[in-house]
Amino acid sequence: MESRKDIRDELNELSPLLSKLDKGEGFQLPPRYFEKLTLEVLQKAKAESTSVETVPQWQQTISNIWAAIWQPKMAMGLATIALLVVATTFFFNKGSEVDPLAELSSISDEELDFYIQENFDELDMDLFADINDASGENFIPSSIDDEILNEFYQQSIDDIDVNEFEELL
């Protein structure tokens, strides 16, 4: 007990105000405070976690994949592969160009005749005359009979409207 008295005397010397305080004064916790505190914190945490919208698993997976792809090393690798694919495609497709004259030779006579009949007004007759002079060949084969040719001309003249005929002249 003497030690208590010594402590009290020393406290009185250092701070007379603190020595006058009773043990009963000060802050007291409510009964069972720490038991209730744990339950309240858990309830608040659950309420906040349910209010936050969760992202579906498939969206999270796609997001993770994109994040991995756009890392600098991965992005450079993918860009290099894409460049190689494009370069290879152009390199191997260069030799497979099709000759336009070979394409024209595959057109049937019926298709050619139909095209000429449909687009006769748009044809450049001077071009045909120049080609005919240059090649030295006639466009009209010699095997066509003059009677058939005259019938064709007569039919063409009959089919032409008067206004069109005046425009030609």
Stockholm file with secondary structure:
# STOCKHOLM 1.0

chainA/1-169         MESRKDIRDELNELSPLLSKLDKGEGFQLPPRYFEKLTLEVLQKAKAESTSVETVPQWQQTISNIWAAIWQPKMAMGLATIALLVVATTFFFNKGSEVDPLAELSSISDEELDFYIQENFDELDMDLFADINDASGENFIPSSIDDEILNEFYQQSIDDIDVNEFEELL
#=GR chainA/1-169 SS CHHHHHHHHHHHHHCHHHHTCCTTCSCCCCTTHHHHHHHHHHHHHHHHHHHSCCCCHHHHHHHHHHHHHTSHHHHHHHHHHHHHHHHHHHHHHGGGCCCHHHHHHTSCHHHHHHHHHHTGGGCCHHHHHHHHHHHCCCSSCTTSCHHHHHHHHHHHHHHSCHHHHHHHC
#=GC SS_cons         CHHHHHHHHHHHHHCHHHHTCCTTCSCCCCTTHHHHHHHHHHHHHHHHHHHSCCCCHHHHHHHHHHHHHTSHHHHHHHHHHHHHHHHHHHHHHGGGCCCHHHHHHTSCHHHHHHHHHHTGGGCCHHHHHHHHHHHCCCSSCTTSCHHHHHHHHHHHHHHSCHHHHHHHC
//
